[in-house]
Amino acid sequence: MVPKTITRKTAKVAARKLTLATRRREGSGSVSDTDFAKFLNIARRSIFEVANMLMIFTREKHLLSTESEPLLPELAEQSRMVLAFRKTLKAQ
């Protein structure tokens, strides 16, 4: 049986990933570049939150490093892409 703390923490990570996707979609309906940039900023902070949660869960032995480590470069890439896209809004 899986301890409740692990399932709760896994659920938190899943919820944050869903929030990330939702923020991007919600932001795409923005009327102005300023509003959209705000949503992209929130999405980027959510990426950092997911990465932080993965590192904490690994440190507390709720996740194996073999499970969390492959995800961190993907999250870093997503963060870079969101930031680059946000910068294009400022350039216009």
PDB file of N, CA, C and O in Angstrom:
ATOM      1  N   MET A   1       0.840  -1.193   0.000  1.00  0.00           N
ATOM      2  CA  MET A   1       0.000   0.000   0.000  1.00  0.00           C
ATOM      3  C   MET A   1       0.882   1.253   0.000  1.00  0.00           C
ATOM      4  O   MET A   1       1.900   1.309   0.691  1.00  0.00           O
ATOM      5  N   VAL A   2       0.482   2.238  -0.772  1.00  0.00           N
ATOM      6  CA  VAL A   2       1.229   3.492  -0.877  1.00  0.00           C
ATOM      7  C   VAL A   2       0.832   4.402   0.286  1.00  0.00           C
ATOM      8  O   VAL A   2      -0.356   4.635   0.509  1.00  0.00           O
ATOM      9  N   PRO A   3       1.821   4.922   1.030  1.00  0.00           N
ATOM     10  CA  PRO A   3       1.483   5.838   2.133  1.00  0.00           C
ATOM     11  C   PRO A   3       0.713   7.058   1.628  1.00  0.00           C
ATOM     12  O   PRO A   3       0.935   7.529   0.512  1.00  0.00           O
ATOM     13  N   LYS A   4      -0.184   7.555   2.456  1.00  0.00           N
ATOM     14  CA  LYS A   4      -1.014   8.706   2.070  1.00  0.00           C
ATOM     15  C   LYS A   4      -0.192   9.941   1.733  1.00  0.00           C
ATOM     16  O   LYS A   4      -0.574  10.719   0.858  1.00  0.00           O
ATOM     17  N   THR A   5       0.936  10.131   2.420  1.00  0.00           N
ATOM     18  CA  THR A   5       1.741  11.325   2.149  1.00  0.00           C
ATOM     19  C   THR A   5       2.283  11.312   0.732  1.00  0.00           C
ATOM     20  O   THR A   5       2.373  12.359   0.090  1.00  0.00           O
ATOM     21  N   ILE A   6       2.646  10.134   0.237  1.00  0.00           N
ATOM     22  CA  ILE A   6       3.167  10.049  -1.130  1.00  0.00           C
ATOM     23  C   ILE A   6       2.064  10.356  -2.125  1.00  0.00           C
ATOM     24  O   ILE A   6       2.282  11.105  -3.077  1.00  0.00           O
ATOM     25  N   THR A   7       0.883   9.791  -1.920  1.00  0.00           N
ATOM     26  CA  THR A   7      -0.202  10.057  -2.864  1.00  0.00           C
ATOM     27  C   THR A   7      -0.618  11.516  -2.819  1.00  0.00           C
ATOM     28  O   THR A   7      -0.935  12.088  -3.861  1.00  0.00           O
ATOM     29  N   ARG A   8      -0.628  12.126  -1.668  1.00  0.00           N
ATOM     30  CA  ARG A   8      -0.965  13.549  -1.568  1.00  0.00           C
ATOM     31  C   ARG A   8       0.072  14.404  -2.282  1.00  0.00           C
ATOM     32  O   ARG A   8      -0.273  15.351  -2.989  1.00  0.00           O
ATOM     33  N   LYS A   9       1.330  14.071  -2.097  1.00  0.00           N
ATOM     34  CA  LYS A   9       2.393  14.852  -2.735  1.00  0.00           C
ATOM     35  C   LYS A   9       2.388  14.642  -4.249  1.00  0.00           C
ATOM     36  O   LYS A   9       2.620  15.583  -5.008  1.00  0.00           O
ATOM     37  N   THR A  10       2.129  13.435  -4.681  1.00  0.00           N
ATOM     38  CA  THR A  10       2.015  13.177  -6.116  1.00  0.00           C
ATOM     39  C   THR A  10       0.848  13.957  -6.685  1.00  0.00           C
ATOM     40  O   THR A  10       0.936  14.509  -7.782  1.00  0.00           O
ATOM     41  N   ALA A  11      -0.242  14.004  -5.943  1.00  0.00           N
ATOM     42  CA  ALA A  11      -1.413  14.765  -6.379  1.00  0.00           C
ATOM     43  C   ALA A  11      -1.089  16.252  -6.472  1.00  0.00           C
ATOM     44  O   ALA A  11      -1.574  16.934  -7.375  1.00  0.00           O
ATOM     45  N   LYS A  12      -0.270  16.764  -5.547  1.00  0.00           N
ATOM     46  CA  LYS A  12       0.117  18.177  -5.586  1.00  0.00           C
ATOM     47  C   LYS A  12       0.916  18.489  -6.851  1.00  0.00           C
ATOM     48  O   LYS A  12       0.686  19.506  -7.506  1.00  0.00           O
ATOM     49  N   VAL A  13       1.855  17.607  -7.185  1.00  0.00           N
ATOM     50  CA  VAL A  13       2.660  17.830  -8.390  1.00  0.00           C
ATOM     51  C   VAL A  13       1.761  17.790  -9.618  1.00  0.00           C
ATOM     52  O   VAL A  13       1.878  18.635 -10.506  1.00  0.00           O
ATOM     53  N   ALA A  14       0.868  16.813  -9.669  1.00  0.00           N
ATOM     54  CA  ALA A  14      -0.057  16.703 -10.805  1.00  0.00           C
ATOM     55  C   ALA A  14      -0.936  17.949 -10.904  1.00  0.00           C
ATOM     56  O   ALA A  14      -1.192  18.447 -12.001  1.00  0.00           O
ATOM     57  N   ALA A  15      -1.388  18.444  -9.771  1.00  0.00           N
ATOM     58  CA  ALA A  15      -2.231  19.642  -9.764  1.00  0.00           C
ATOM     59  C   ALA A  15      -1.459  20.859 -10.270  1.00  0.00           C
ATOM     60  O   ALA A  15      -2.008  21.671 -11.015  1.00  0.00           O
ATOM     61  N   ARG A  16      -0.197  20.993  -9.875  1.00  0.00           N
ATOM     62  CA  ARG A  16       0.607  22.135 -10.321  1.00  0.00           C
ATOM     63  C   ARG A  16       0.857  22.056 -11.834  1.00  0.00           C
ATOM     64  O   ARG A  16       0.853  23.073 -12.527  1.00  0.00           O
ATOM     65  N   LYS A  17       1.076  20.826 -12.335  1.00  0.00           N
ATOM     66  CA  LYS A  17       1.283  20.668 -13.780  1.00  0.00           C
ATOM     67  C   LYS A  17       0.016  21.057 -14.537  1.00  0.00           C
ATOM     68  O   LYS A  17       0.080  21.675 -15.600  1.00  0.00           O
ATOM     69  N   LEU A  18      -1.125  20.690 -13.981  1.00  0.00           N
ATOM     70  CA  LEU A  18      -2.395  21.066 -14.603  1.00  0.00           C
ATOM     71  C   LEU A  18      -2.573  22.579 -14.557  1.00  0.00           C
ATOM     72  O   LEU A  18      -3.031  23.178 -15.529  1.00  0.00           O
ATOM     73  N   THR A  19      -2.216  23.198 -13.443  1.00  0.00           N
ATOM     74  CA  THR A  19      -2.301  24.643 -13.310  1.00  0.00           C
ATOM     75  C   THR A  19      -1.442  25.330 -14.360  1.00  0.00           C
ATOM     76  O   THR A  19      -1.843  26.332 -14.951  1.00  0.00           O
ATOM     77  N   LEU A  20      -0.256  24.777 -14.583  1.00  0.00           N
ATOM     78  CA  LEU A  20       0.649  25.326 -15.586  1.00  0.00           C
ATOM     79  C   LEU A  20      -0.007  25.366 -16.953  1.00  0.00           C
ATOM     80  O   LEU A  20       0.002  26.398 -17.624  1.00  0.00           O
ATOM     81  N   ALA A  21      -0.574  24.246 -17.361  1.00  0.00           N
ATOM     82  CA  ALA A  21      -1.230  24.171 -18.670  1.00  0.00           C
ATOM     83  C   ALA A  21      -2.434  25.110 -18.722  1.00  0.00           C
ATOM     84  O   ALA A  21      -2.674  25.772 -19.732  1.00  0.00           O
ATOM     85  N   THR A  22      -3.177  25.157 -17.638  1.00  0.00           N
ATOM     86  CA  THR A  22      -4.361  26.009 -17.580  1.00  0.00           C
ATOM     87  C   THR A  22      -3.978  27.480 -17.681  1.00  0.00           C
ATOM     88  O   THR A  22      -4.640  28.243 -18.386  1.00  0.00           O
ATOM     89  N   ARG A  23      -2.919  27.888 -16.985  1.00  0.00           N
ATOM     90  CA  ARG A  23      -2.473  29.286 -17.018  1.00  0.00           C
ATOM     91  C   ARG A  23      -2.138  29.710 -18.447  1.00  0.00           C
ATOM     92  O   ARG A  23      -2.500  30.803 -18.882  1.00  0.00           O
ATOM     93  N   ARG A  24      -1.448  28.841 -19.163  1.00  0.00           N
ATOM     94  CA  ARG A  24      -1.074  29.189 -20.532  1.00  0.00           C
ATOM     95  C   ARG A  24      -2.305  29.342 -21.413  1.00  0.00           C
ATOM     96  O   ARG A  24      -2.398  30.280 -22.205  1.00  0.00           O
ATOM     97  N   ARG A  25      -3.235  28.429 -21.274  1.00  0.00           N
ATOM     98  CA  ARG A  25      -4.442  28.488 -22.101  1.00  0.00           C
ATOM     99  C   ARG A  25      -5.298  29.705 -21.724  1.00  0.00           C
ATOM    100  O   ARG A  25      -5.846  30.385 -22.591  1.00  0.00           O
ATOM    101  N   GLU A  26      -5.399  29.957 -20.446  1.00  0.00           N
ATOM    102  CA  GLU A  26      -6.172  31.097 -19.963  1.00  0.00           C
ATOM    103  C   GLU A  26      -5.556  32.393 -20.474  1.00  0.00           C
ATOM    104  O   GLU A  26      -6.265  33.309 -20.890  1.00  0.00           O
ATOM    105  N   GLY A  27      -4.244  32.458 -20.439  1.00  0.00           N
ATOM    106  CA  GLY A  27      -3.545  33.656 -20.892  1.00  0.00           C
ATOM    107  C   GLY A  27      -3.678  33.891 -22.378  1.00  0.00           C
ATOM    108  O   GLY A  27      -3.631  35.035 -22.829  1.00  0.00           O
ATOM    109  N   SER A  28      -3.845  32.822 -23.152  1.00  0.00           N
ATOM    110  CA  SER A  28      -3.954  32.997 -24.602  1.00  0.00           C
ATOM    111  C   SER A  28      -5.235  33.715 -24.989  1.00  0.00           C
ATOM    112  O   SER A  28      -5.353  34.202 -26.113  1.00  0.00           O
ATOM    113  N   GLY A  29      -6.200  33.790 -24.074  1.00  0.00           N
ATOM    114  CA  GLY A  29      -7.428  34.530 -24.336  1.00  0.00           C
ATOM    115  C   GLY A  29      -7.342  35.991 -23.937  1.00  0.00           C
ATOM    116  O   GLY A  29      -8.334  36.715 -24.026  1.00  0.00           O
ATOM    117  N   SER A  30      -6.181  36.434 -23.500  1.00  0.00           N
ATOM    118  CA  SER A  30      -6.003  37.825 -23.078  1.00  0.00           C
ATOM    119  C   SER A  30      -6.163  38.777 -24.256  1.00  0.00           C
ATOM    120  O   SER A  30      -5.819  38.460 -25.394  1.00  0.00           O
ATOM    121  N   VAL A  31      -6.689  39.935 -23.948  1.00  0.00           N
ATOM    122  CA  VAL A  31      -6.915  40.947 -24.974  1.00  0.00           C
ATOM    123  C   VAL A  31      -5.639  41.718 -25.284  1.00  0.00           C
ATOM    124  O   VAL A  31      -5.375  42.047 -26.440  1.00  0.00           O
ATOM    125  N   SER A  32      -4.855  42.004 -24.266  1.00  0.00           N
ATOM    126  CA  SER A  32      -3.656  42.823 -24.477  1.00  0.00           C
ATOM    127  C   SER A  32      -2.388  42.019 -24.207  1.00  0.00           C
ATOM    128  O   SER A  32      -2.411  41.006 -23.508  1.00  0.00           O
ATOM    129  N   ASP A  33      -1.285  42.493 -24.776  1.00  0.00           N
ATOM    130  CA  ASP A  33       0.008  41.864 -24.530  1.00  0.00           C
ATOM    131  C   ASP A  33       0.392  41.961 -23.058  1.00  0.00           C
ATOM    132  O   ASP A  33       1.027  41.054 -22.520  1.00  0.00           O
ATOM    133  N   THR A  34       0.014  43.045 -22.412  1.00  0.00           N
ATOM    134  CA  THR A  34       0.335  43.221 -20.990  1.00  0.00           C
ATOM    135  C   THR A  34      -0.330  42.142 -20.156  1.00  0.00           C
ATOM    136  O   THR A  34       0.310  41.542 -19.292  1.00  0.00           O
ATOM    137  N   ASP A  35      -1.619  41.888 -20.409  1.00  0.00           N
ATOM    138  CA  ASP A  35      -2.325  40.834 -19.677  1.00  0.00           C
ATOM    139  C   ASP A  35      -1.703  39.470 -19.962  1.00  0.00           C
ATOM    140  O   ASP A  35      -1.504  38.665 -19.052  1.00  0.00           O
ATOM    141  N   PHE A  36      -1.399  39.221 -21.237  1.00  0.00           N
ATOM    142  CA  PHE A  36      -0.811  37.934 -21.604  1.00  0.00           C
ATOM    143  C   PHE A  36       0.554  37.755 -20.943  1.00  0.00           C
ATOM    144  O   PHE A  36       0.884  36.656 -20.498  1.00  0.00           O
ATOM    145  N   ALA A  37       1.343  38.814 -20.875  1.00  0.00           N
ATOM    146  CA  ALA A  37       2.653  38.749 -20.227  1.00  0.00           C
ATOM    147  C   ALA A  37       2.509  38.395 -18.749  1.00  0.00           C
ATOM    148  O   ALA A  37       3.329  37.661 -18.197  1.00  0.00           O
ATOM    149  N   LYS A  38       1.465  38.919 -18.112  1.00  0.00           N
ATOM    150  CA  LYS A  38       1.214  38.582 -16.700  1.00  0.00           C
ATOM    151  C   LYS A  38       0.925  37.095 -16.548  1.00  0.00           C
ATOM    152  O   LYS A  38       1.423  36.455 -15.622  1.00  0.00           O
ATOM    153  N   PHE A  39       0.128  36.549 -17.446  1.00  0.00           N
ATOM    154  CA  PHE A  39      -0.183  35.124 -17.385  1.00  0.00           C
ATOM    155  C   PHE A  39       1.065  34.280 -17.628  1.00  0.00           C
ATOM    156  O   PHE A  39       1.253  33.247 -16.985  1.00  0.00           O
ATOM    157  N   LEU A  40       1.916  34.715 -18.553  1.00  0.00           N
ATOM    158  CA  LEU A  40       3.151  33.984 -18.803  1.00  0.00           C
ATOM    159  C   LEU A  40       4.058  34.021 -17.584  1.00  0.00           C
ATOM    160  O   LEU A  40       4.732  33.036 -17.283  1.00  0.00           O
ATOM    161  N   ASN A  41       4.081  35.140 -16.883  1.00  0.00           N
ATOM    162  CA  ASN A  41       4.863  35.253 -15.657  1.00  0.00           C
ATOM    163  C   ASN A  41       4.349  34.276 -14.594  1.00  0.00           C
ATOM    164  O   ASN A  41       5.138  33.621 -13.913  1.00  0.00           O
ATOM    165  N   ILE A  42       3.048  34.186 -14.461  1.00  0.00           N
ATOM    166  CA  ILE A  42       2.454  33.237 -13.502  1.00  0.00           C
ATOM    167  C   ILE A  42       2.789  31.804 -13.902  1.00  0.00           C
ATOM    168  O   ILE A  42       3.110  30.979 -13.047  1.00  0.00           O
ATOM    169  N   ALA A  43       2.716  31.506 -15.199  1.00  0.00           N
ATOM    170  CA  ALA A  43       3.044  30.163 -15.682  1.00  0.00           C
ATOM    171  C   ALA A  43       4.501  29.821 -15.368  1.00  0.00           C
ATOM    172  O   ALA A  43       4.811  28.702 -14.962  1.00  0.00           O
ATOM    173  N   ARG A  44       5.379  30.788 -15.560  1.00  0.00           N
ATOM    174  CA  ARG A  44       6.806  30.547 -15.282  1.00  0.00           C
ATOM    175  C   ARG A  44       7.042  30.295 -13.795  1.00  0.00           C
ATOM    176  O   ARG A  44       7.840  29.434 -13.427  1.00  0.00           O
ATOM    177  N   ARG A  45       6.357  31.035 -12.957  1.00  0.00           N
ATOM    178  CA  ARG A  45       6.489  30.797 -11.508  1.00  0.00           C
ATOM    179  C   ARG A  45       5.956  29.423 -11.138  1.00  0.00           C
ATOM    180  O   ARG A  45       6.492  28.775 -10.239  1.00  0.00           O
ATOM    181  N   SER A  46       4.914  28.972 -11.816  1.00  0.00           N
ATOM    182  CA  SER A  46       4.382  27.635 -11.568  1.00  0.00           C
ATOM    183  C   SER A  46       5.396  26.563 -11.952  1.00  0.00           C
ATOM    184  O   SER A  46       5.490  25.530 -11.290  1.00  0.00           O
ATOM    185  N   ILE A  47       6.150  26.803 -13.011  1.00  0.00           N
ATOM    186  CA  ILE A  47       7.211  25.870 -13.411  1.00  0.00           C
ATOM    187  C   ILE A  47       8.245  25.752 -12.292  1.00  0.00           C
ATOM    188  O   ILE A  47       8.662  24.650 -11.936  1.00  0.00           O
ATOM    189  N   PHE A  48       8.653  26.893 -11.743  1.00  0.00           N
ATOM    190  CA  PHE A  48       9.613  26.869 -10.638  1.00  0.00           C
ATOM    191  C   PHE A  48       9.034  26.137  -9.424  1.00  0.00           C
ATOM    192  O   PHE A  48       9.751  25.422  -8.725  1.00  0.00           O
ATOM    193  N   GLU A  49       7.759  26.318  -9.185  1.00  0.00           N
ATOM    194  CA  GLU A  49       7.118  25.649  -8.055  1.00  0.00           C
ATOM    195  C   GLU A  49       7.139  24.129  -8.229  1.00  0.00           C
ATOM    196  O   GLU A  49       7.432  23.401  -7.280  1.00  0.00           O
ATOM    197  N   VAL A  50       6.832  23.653  -9.424  1.00  0.00           N
ATOM    198  CA  VAL A  50       6.853  22.211  -9.683  1.00  0.00           C
ATOM    199  C   VAL A  50       8.274  21.674  -9.510  1.00  0.00           C
ATOM    200  O   VAL A  50       8.467  20.626  -8.894  1.00  0.00           O
ATOM    201  N   ALA A  51       9.267  22.383 -10.048  1.00  0.00           N
ATOM    202  CA  ALA A  51      10.662  21.939  -9.909  1.00  0.00           C
ATOM    203  C   ALA A  51      11.064  21.890  -8.435  1.00  0.00           C
ATOM    204  O   ALA A  51      11.717  20.942  -8.000  1.00  0.00           O
ATOM    205  N   ASN A  52      10.680  22.897  -7.676  1.00  0.00           N
ATOM    206  CA  ASN A  52      10.995  22.939  -6.253  1.00  0.00           C
ATOM    207  C   ASN A  52      10.342  21.773  -5.516  1.00  0.00           C
ATOM    208  O   ASN A  52      10.973  21.138  -4.671  1.00  0.00           O
ATOM    209  N   MET A  53       9.089  21.493  -5.835  1.00  0.00           N
ATOM    210  CA  MET A  53       8.395  20.379  -5.190  1.00  0.00           C
ATOM    211  C   MET A  53       9.086  19.052  -5.507  1.00  0.00           C
ATOM    212  O   MET A  53       9.238  18.207  -4.625  1.00  0.00           O
ATOM    213  N   LEU A  54       9.498  18.868  -6.743  1.00  0.00           N
ATOM    214  CA  LEU A  54      10.196  17.636  -7.110  1.00  0.00           C
ATOM    215  C   LEU A  54      11.491  17.478  -6.321  1.00  0.00           C
ATOM    216  O   LEU A  54      11.801  16.384  -5.850  1.00  0.00           O
ATOM    217  N   MET A  55      12.249  18.567  -6.174  1.00  0.00           N
ATOM    218  CA  MET A  55      13.507  18.504  -5.422  1.00  0.00           C
ATOM    219  C   MET A  55      13.259  18.209  -3.943  1.00  0.00           C
ATOM    220  O   MET A  55      13.985  17.422  -3.336  1.00  0.00           O
ATOM    221  N   ILE A  56      12.250  18.828  -3.373  1.00  0.00           N
ATOM    222  CA  ILE A  56      11.928  18.582  -1.958  1.00  0.00           C
ATOM    223  C   ILE A  56      11.479  17.151  -1.754  1.00  0.00           C
ATOM    224  O   ILE A  56      11.932  16.486  -0.822  1.00  0.00           O
ATOM    225  N   PHE A  57      10.582  16.661  -2.625  1.00  0.00           N
ATOM    226  CA  PHE A  57      10.094  15.287  -2.478  1.00  0.00           C
ATOM    227  C   PHE A  57      11.226  14.274  -2.643  1.00  0.00           C
ATOM    228  O   PHE A  57      11.229  13.229  -1.993  1.00  0.00           O
ATOM    229  N   THR A  58      12.177  14.583  -3.506  1.00  0.00           N
ATOM    230  CA  THR A  58      13.326  13.691  -3.685  1.00  0.00           C
ATOM    231  C   THR A  58      14.204  13.718  -2.438  1.00  0.00           C
ATOM    232  O   THR A  58      14.640  12.674  -1.954  1.00  0.00           O
ATOM    233  N   ARG A  59      14.457  14.912  -1.927  1.00  0.00           N
ATOM    234  CA  ARG A  59      15.283  15.044  -0.726  1.00  0.00           C
ATOM    235  C   ARG A  59      14.642  14.333   0.470  1.00  0.00           C
ATOM    236  O   ARG A  59      15.341  13.746   1.296  1.00  0.00           O
ATOM    237  N   GLU A  60      13.309  14.390   0.557  1.00  0.00           N
ATOM    238  CA  GLU A  60      12.600  13.736   1.662  1.00  0.00           C
ATOM    239  C   GLU A  60      12.327  12.255   1.401  1.00  0.00           C
ATOM    240  O   GLU A  60      11.652  11.586   2.182  1.00  0.00           O
ATOM    241  N   LYS A  61      12.867  11.757   0.284  1.00  0.00           N
ATOM    242  CA  LYS A  61      12.762  10.340  -0.085  1.00  0.00           C
ATOM    243  C   LYS A  61      11.338   9.900  -0.436  1.00  0.00           C
ATOM    244  O   LYS A  61      10.992   8.729  -0.284  1.00  0.00           O
ATOM    245  N   HIS A  62      10.520  10.837  -0.903  1.00  0.00           N
ATOM    246  CA  HIS A  62       9.182  10.484  -1.376  1.00  0.00           C
ATOM    247  C   HIS A  62       9.216  10.141  -2.867  1.00  0.00           C
ATOM    248  O   HIS A  62       8.315   9.488  -3.392  1.00  0.00           O
ATOM    249  N   LEU A  63      10.277  10.598  -3.532  1.00  0.00           N
ATOM    250  CA  LEU A  63      10.512  10.272  -4.935  1.00  0.00           C
ATOM    251  C   LEU A  63      11.951   9.811  -5.080  1.00  0.00           C
ATOM    252  O   LEU A  63      12.836  10.252  -4.346  1.00  0.00           O
ATOM    253  N   LEU A  64      12.173   8.923  -6.031  1.00  0.00           N
ATOM    254  CA  LEU A  64      13.536   8.525  -6.342  1.00  0.00           C
ATOM    255  C   LEU A  64      14.152   9.575  -7.257  1.00  0.00           C
ATOM    256  O   LEU A  64      13.453  10.195  -8.058  1.00  0.00           O
ATOM    257  N   SER A  65      15.442   9.770  -7.139  1.00  0.00           N
ATOM    258  CA  SER A  65      16.094  10.742  -8.010  1.00  0.00           C
ATOM    259  C   SER A  65      15.976  10.323  -9.475  1.00  0.00           C
ATOM    260  O   SER A  65      15.976  11.172 -10.366  1.00  0.00           O
ATOM    261  N   THR A  66      15.877   9.026  -9.723  1.00  0.00           N
ATOM    262  CA  THR A  66      15.702   8.562 -11.106  1.00  0.00           C
ATOM    263  C   THR A  66      14.343   8.963 -11.672  1.00  0.00           C
ATOM    264  O   THR A  66      14.159   8.998 -12.888  1.00  0.00           O
ATOM    265  N   GLU A  67      13.394   9.266 -10.791  1.00  0.00           N
ATOM    266  CA  GLU A  67      12.071   9.719 -11.231  1.00  0.00           C
ATOM    267  C   GLU A  67      12.038  11.232 -11.439  1.00  0.00           C
ATOM    268  O   GLU A  67      11.422  11.719 -12.388  1.00  0.00           O
ATOM    269  N   SER A  68      12.694  11.966 -10.561  1.00  0.00           N
ATOM    270  CA  SER A  68      12.596  13.420 -10.616  1.00  0.00           C
ATOM    271  C   SER A  68      13.654  14.078 -11.501  1.00  0.00           C
ATOM    272  O   SER A  68      13.367  15.079 -12.158  1.00  0.00           O
ATOM    273  N   GLU A  69      14.856  13.540 -11.530  1.00  0.00           N
ATOM    274  CA  GLU A  69      15.947  14.196 -12.266  1.00  0.00           C
ATOM    275  C   GLU A  69      15.679  14.367 -13.763  1.00  0.00           C
ATOM    276  O   GLU A  69      16.048  15.403 -14.317  1.00  0.00           O
ATOM    277  N   PRO A  70      15.056  13.405 -14.442  1.00  0.00           N
ATOM    278  CA  PRO A  70      14.784  13.622 -15.871  1.00  0.00           C
ATOM    279  C   PRO A  70      13.786  14.754 -16.135  1.00  0.00           C
ATOM    280  O   PRO A  70      13.769  15.326 -17.225  1.00  0.00           O
ATOM    281  N   LEU A  71      12.971  15.069 -15.156  1.00  0.00           N
ATOM    282  CA  LEU A  71      11.958  16.106 -15.332  1.00  0.00           C
ATOM    283  C   LEU A  71      12.522  17.516 -15.186  1.00  0.00           C
ATOM    284  O   LEU A  71      11.995  18.457 -15.780  1.00  0.00           O
ATOM    285  N   LEU A  72      13.574  17.669 -14.413  1.00  0.00           N
ATOM    286  CA  LEU A  72      14.124  19.002 -14.146  1.00  0.00           C
ATOM    287  C   LEU A  72      14.639  19.706 -15.402  1.00  0.00           C
ATOM    288  O   LEU A  72      14.358  20.891 -15.578  1.00  0.00           O
ATOM    289  N   PRO A  73      15.383  19.025 -16.285  1.00  0.00           N
ATOM    290  CA  PRO A  73      15.797  19.717 -17.522  1.00  0.00           C
ATOM    291  C   PRO A  73      14.594  20.102 -18.394  1.00  0.00           C
ATOM    292  O   PRO A  73      14.621  21.137 -19.061  1.00  0.00           O
ATOM    293  N   GLU A  74      13.553  19.284 -18.393  1.00  0.00           N
ATOM    294  CA  GLU A  74      12.351  19.627 -19.158  1.00  0.00           C
ATOM    295  C   GLU A  74      11.691  20.883 -18.596  1.00  0.00           C
ATOM    296  O   GLU A  74      11.249  21.750 -19.349  1.00  0.00           O
ATOM    297  N   LEU A  75      11.629  20.975 -17.279  1.00  0.00           N
ATOM    298  CA  LEU A  75      11.049  22.162 -16.650  1.00  0.00           C
ATOM    299  C   LEU A  75      11.908  23.394 -16.927  1.00  0.00           C
ATOM    300  O   LEU A  75      11.381  24.481 -17.162  1.00  0.00           O
ATOM    301  N   ALA A  76      13.217  23.225 -16.898  1.00  0.00           N
ATOM    302  CA  ALA A  76      14.119  24.350 -17.197  1.00  0.00           C
ATOM    303  C   ALA A  76      13.910  24.829 -18.633  1.00  0.00           C
ATOM    304  O   ALA A  76      13.907  26.033 -18.892  1.00  0.00           O
ATOM    305  N   GLU A  77      13.738  23.898 -19.556  1.00  0.00           N
ATOM    306  CA  GLU A  77      13.496  24.259 -20.956  1.00  0.00           C
ATOM    307  C   GLU A  77      12.163  24.996 -21.104  1.00  0.00           C
ATOM    308  O   GLU A  77      12.074  25.984 -21.833  1.00  0.00           O
ATOM    309  N   GLN A  78      11.137  24.517 -20.416  1.00  0.00           N
ATOM    310  CA  GLN A  78       9.839  25.203 -20.460  1.00  0.00           C
ATOM    311  C   GLN A  78       9.963  26.618 -19.921  1.00  0.00           C
ATOM    312  O   GLN A  78       9.385  27.551 -20.479  1.00  0.00           O
ATOM    313  N   SER A  79      10.709  26.782 -18.848  1.00  0.00           N
ATOM    314  CA  SER A  79      10.905  28.106 -18.265  1.00  0.00           C
ATOM    315  C   SER A  79      11.591  29.037 -19.259  1.00  0.00           C
ATOM    316  O   SER A  79      11.186  30.188 -19.421  1.00  0.00           O
ATOM    317  N   ARG A  80      12.635  28.533 -19.927  1.00  0.00           N
ATOM    318  CA  ARG A  80      13.344  29.348 -20.924  1.00  0.00           C
ATOM    319  C   ARG A  80      12.419  29.733 -22.076  1.00  0.00           C
ATOM    320  O   ARG A  80      12.465  30.863 -22.561  1.00  0.00           O
ATOM    321  N   MET A  81      11.577  28.790 -22.515  1.00  0.00           N
ATOM    322  CA  MET A  81      10.670  29.072 -23.630  1.00  0.00           C
ATOM    323  C   MET A  81       9.634  30.127 -23.248  1.00  0.00           C
ATOM    324  O   MET A  81       9.344  31.031 -24.031  1.00  0.00           O
ATOM    325  N   VAL A  82       9.081  30.009 -22.045  1.00  0.00           N
ATOM    326  CA  VAL A  82       8.093  30.995 -21.587  1.00  0.00           C
ATOM    327  C   VAL A  82       8.744  32.367 -21.482  1.00  0.00           C
ATOM    328  O   VAL A  82       8.161  33.363 -21.908  1.00  0.00           O
ATOM    329  N   LEU A  83       9.947  32.428 -20.920  1.00  0.00           N
ATOM    330  CA  LEU A  83      10.646  33.708 -20.776  1.00  0.00           C
ATOM    331  C   LEU A  83      10.954  34.326 -22.145  1.00  0.00           C
ATOM    332  O   LEU A  83      10.766  35.527 -22.343  1.00  0.00           O
ATOM    333  N   ALA A  84      11.422  33.512 -23.076  1.00  0.00           N
ATOM    334  CA  ALA A  84      11.740  34.022 -24.420  1.00  0.00           C
ATOM    335  C   ALA A  84      10.480  34.550 -25.098  1.00  0.00           C
ATOM    336  O   ALA A  84      10.509  35.594 -25.750  1.00  0.00           O
ATOM    337  N   PHE A  85       9.384  33.830 -24.941  1.00  0.00           N
ATOM    338  CA  PHE A  85       8.133  34.277 -25.540  1.00  0.00           C
ATOM    339  C   PHE A  85       7.673  35.583 -24.908  1.00  0.00           C
ATOM    340  O   PHE A  85       7.201  36.483 -25.602  1.00  0.00           O
ATOM    341  N   ARG A  86       7.812  35.684 -23.596  1.00  0.00           N
ATOM    342  CA  ARG A  86       7.417  36.912 -22.890  1.00  0.00           C
ATOM    343  C   ARG A  86       8.237  38.111 -23.370  1.00  0.00           C
ATOM    344  O   ARG A  86       7.717  39.219 -23.503  1.00  0.00           O
ATOM    345  N   LYS A  87       9.514  37.875 -23.625  1.00  0.00           N
ATOM    346  CA  LYS A  87      10.382  38.965 -24.101  1.00  0.00           C
ATOM    347  C   LYS A  87       9.967  39.450 -25.481  1.00  0.00           C
ATOM    348  O   LYS A  87      10.156  40.624 -25.800  1.00  0.00           O
ATOM    349  N   THR A  88       9.405  38.575 -26.305  1.00  0.00           N
ATOM    350  CA  THR A  88       8.949  39.011 -27.634  1.00  0.00           C
ATOM    351  C   THR A  88       7.763  39.970 -27.502  1.00  0.00           C
ATOM    352  O   THR A  88       7.561  40.832 -28.358  1.00  0.00           O
ATOM    353  N   LEU A  89       6.988  39.820 -26.438  1.00  0.00           N
ATOM    354  CA  LEU A  89       5.862  40.732 -26.213  1.00  0.00           C
ATOM    355  C   LEU A  89       6.364  42.139 -25.892  1.00  0.00           C
ATOM    356  O   LEU A  89       5.772  43.129 -26.323  1.00  0.00           O
ATOM    357  N   LYS A  90       7.451  42.218 -25.138  1.00  0.00           N
ATOM    358  CA  LYS A  90       8.015  43.520 -24.784  1.00  0.00           C
ATOM    359  C   LYS A  90       8.638  44.196 -26.004  1.00  0.00           C
ATOM    360  O   LYS A  90       8.647  45.423 -26.109  1.00  0.00           O
ATOM    361  N   ALA A  91       9.158  43.380 -26.925  1.00  0.00           N
ATOM    362  CA  ALA A  91       9.858  43.927 -28.080  1.00  0.00           C
ATOM    363  C   ALA A  91       8.897  44.546 -29.107  1.00  0.00           C
ATOM    364  O   ALA A  91       9.312  45.358 -29.934  1.00  0.00           O
ATOM    365  N   GLN A  92       7.641  44.170 -29.052  1.00  0.00           N
ATOM    366  CA  GLN A  92       6.679  44.656 -30.062  1.00  0.00           C
ATOM    367  C   GLN A  92       6.246  46.078 -29.822  1.00  0.00           C
ATOM    368  O   GLN A  92       5.445  46.617 -30.585  1.00  0.00           O
TER     369      GLN A  92
END
